[in-house]
Amino acid sequence: MRSRTAKGKSLWFEVCIIVGYLCGLAGKFISGNVTYVAAFYILDITMVTIDLVLTMVDSEVERYIREQVSAETQIEDLAGILGCSGDLFSRRFHAVFGESPKKYLQKELFSRAALLLADPGMNVKEVAGALGFSSEFYFSKFFKRLSGMSPSEYRQRSHRVLSPGNDMLS
């Protein structure tokens, strides 16, 4: 889970801000000195609270992506989790994560593919199927576009690097 809000402040910091505003607002009411400033306190509390809620929702989307990403995952599926349109979701996602949802999904899918390719018990076709690709061809094309090498080449290179007698490990 990310510990930062869309504005880059830590969640703990924003909770402290809310508590500070609530104390200031309570002080205004207790002293009987309720002016237009109280309206600004209420507005600030509302905005910081909305930012916190949106950050928690974004964490839910991030968790879904990490646990359930596949080649079949669509932006609309993720937007459905939040109950918003694909365009609104994409804008919000970019504001929080600093990149488009499509790029983030591709990076996450590539990471999972690399992990699965490290398993010698799975062939490339099985890896493609496990990640939801309709064929080994589309998986290979996707993998090569992101890594510059085919899944088989990647597997050979990573196997050489990880083999017990390799000097690169010492």
Secondary structure as the mmCIF struct_conf table of DSSP 4:
data_model
#
loop_
_struct_conf.conf_type_id
_struct_conf.id
_struct_conf.beg_label_comp_id
_struct_conf.beg_label_asym_id
_struct_conf.beg_label_seq_id
_struct_conf.end_label_comp_id
_struct_conf.end_label_asym_id
_struct_conf.end_label_seq_id
STRN STRN1 ARG A 4 ARG A 4
TURN_TY1_P TURN_TY1_P1 ALA A 6 LYS A 7
BEND BEND1 GLY A 8 GLY A 8
STRN STRN2 SER A 10 SER A 10
HELX_RH_AL_P HELX_RH_AL_P1 LEU A 11 SER A 31
TURN_TY1_P TURN_TY1_P2 GLY A 32 GLY A 32
HELX_RH_AL_P HELX_RH_AL_P2 TYR A 36 GLN A 68
TURN_TY1_P TURN_TY1_P3 ALA A 71 GLU A 72
HELX_RH_AL_P HELX_RH_AL_P3 ILE A 75 LEU A 82
TURN_TY1_P TURN_TY1_P4 GLY A 83 GLY A 83
BEND BEND2 CYS A 84 CYS A 84
HELX_RH_AL_P HELX_RH_AL_P4 GLY A 86 PHE A 97
BEND BEND3 GLY A 98 GLU A 99
HELX_RH_AL_P HELX_RH_AL_P5 PRO A 101 LEU A 117
TURN_TY1_P TURN_TY1_P5 ALA A 118 ALA A 118
TURN_TY1_P TURN_TY1_P6 PRO A 120 GLY A 121
BEND BEND4 MET A 122 MET A 122
HELX_RH_AL_P HELX_RH_AL_P6 VAL A 124 ALA A 130
TURN_TY1_P TURN_TY1_P7 LEU A 131 GLY A 132
BEND BEND5 SER A 134 SER A 134
HELX_RH_AL_P HELX_RH_AL_P7 GLU A 136 SER A 147
BEND BEND6 GLY A 148 MET A 149
HELX_RH_AL_P HELX_RH_AL_P8 PRO A 151 LEU A 162
BEND BEND7 SER A 163 SER A 163
TURN_TY1_P TURN_TY1_P8 PRO A 164 GLY A 165
HELX_RH_3T_P HELX_RH_3T_P1 ASP A 167 LEU A 169
#
